[in-house]
Amino acid sequence: MVFGSVAAIGAGLAAIGAGIGIGQIGKGAVEGIARQPEAANDIRANMIVAAAFVEAVALFAVVVAFLGTK
Amino acid sequence: MMQRSYKLLLTAAFSLFLILFSGVSFANDTTLNKAEEHTVSEKHEAKEEFNVTETILEHIGDDHSWHLWGHNTIHLPVIIYSDKGLEVFSSKNLVDEHHHPVMYAGNYNYKLFENKLKVAKADGSLDEEATKKTWDFSITKNVASLLITVFILLFVFLRVGAAYKKRGVTSAPRGLQSFMEPIILFVRDEVAIPTIGHKYKKYMPFLLTIFFLILLNNFLGLIPFFPGGANVSGNIAFTMTLAICVFVVVNLSGNKSYWQHIFWMPGMHWSMKLFLAPIELIGVFVKPISLMIRLFANITAGHVLVLSLICLIFIFKTVYASAIAVPFAVFISLIELLVAFLQAFIFTMLTGMYIGMATEEHHHEEAHH
């Protein structure tokens, strides 16, 4: 019994990649804020921008998965 | 004088908008294919299975008619140019009451195949060679939504511009100005000046246009009812057009140092220069392509996520699933608001960075060990 397509596995792997990447960005950001709480706002802004880039790469893979379904 | 010219422009834009929406009254003849009608109503008797993929793709894709609520639909005009001439008719002729595609006999026999207008043979199957001869310039949902966006942008920014002209830049802003000014200054101080440098003024209109166009389209895409609800920024053609604009601006404003860095990277051994040239050339194309895919994928993924959560209610076939699905969907929609702003900001910032890289005066580097 197989549900879905192989493209869904590709999208799932992309989600793993995004999770690891953004988790590391979050880790770095939280550590930075812990060391220097005054810089929290700057660090937060940079974290969000970097997260958007990593997310974009994962979504490249999702787009390819979309192409693979039909 | 400025008041009159902006009012004229607004009137023109609004009239164009009204004309295109009055396409409902075009071409009143309806197709009376009795045999087809009978089989269509027969199909409707058998309960149609709820297909999640189809529903989601239908909602994020383009459409020739704009469904408002319940049974109310705006049937947008279909404009087809073929070798037999220009033809305009209402898209009402293309669907029957059960929203199944129906053939319309104009210059050619038009029919919707997977929501795209193509030419059909007499028996209803796809006629590929005839379809190749037709050019579809229809006002579809995305086009109409873009026109709405253009109208809103013109309305807001012509007013703000006129207010600045009247009041000058030294006195405090009032009204709509005071709402737009922080955002415009944000784009100038956080995006344009850090990335482009002192030559930023020339590129500010372009950056501001990109930012507000993408932002407004993202926001309108999140609103589920009219005038929002059309997935414009999640349409790859829209993002491709923006990427082409960025490509043209970046490469037209490239100075000698920019092109030299692409084709003959200074400060390296000649073998490395030869090796880097094709890679850098690919980079010239890949950067706008990545802009295009990034915006398209983020916005489409967000819409698909929200739609899937709502479709959960229909998969479980119980209204109590909404107790989980709706809060979740609201939560995801709030994240999508952040993503909408963030993607507009990132597109603008990357455009600024590419322009900055193209226009920066490079200090001559010789020995690069």
Interface residues (C-beta under 8 A of the other chain):
Chain A: I48 V49 A52 F53 E55 A56 L59 F60 V62 V63 T69
Chain B: T53 S290 I293 R294 F296 A297 N298 A301 V339 L342 Q343 F345 I346 M349
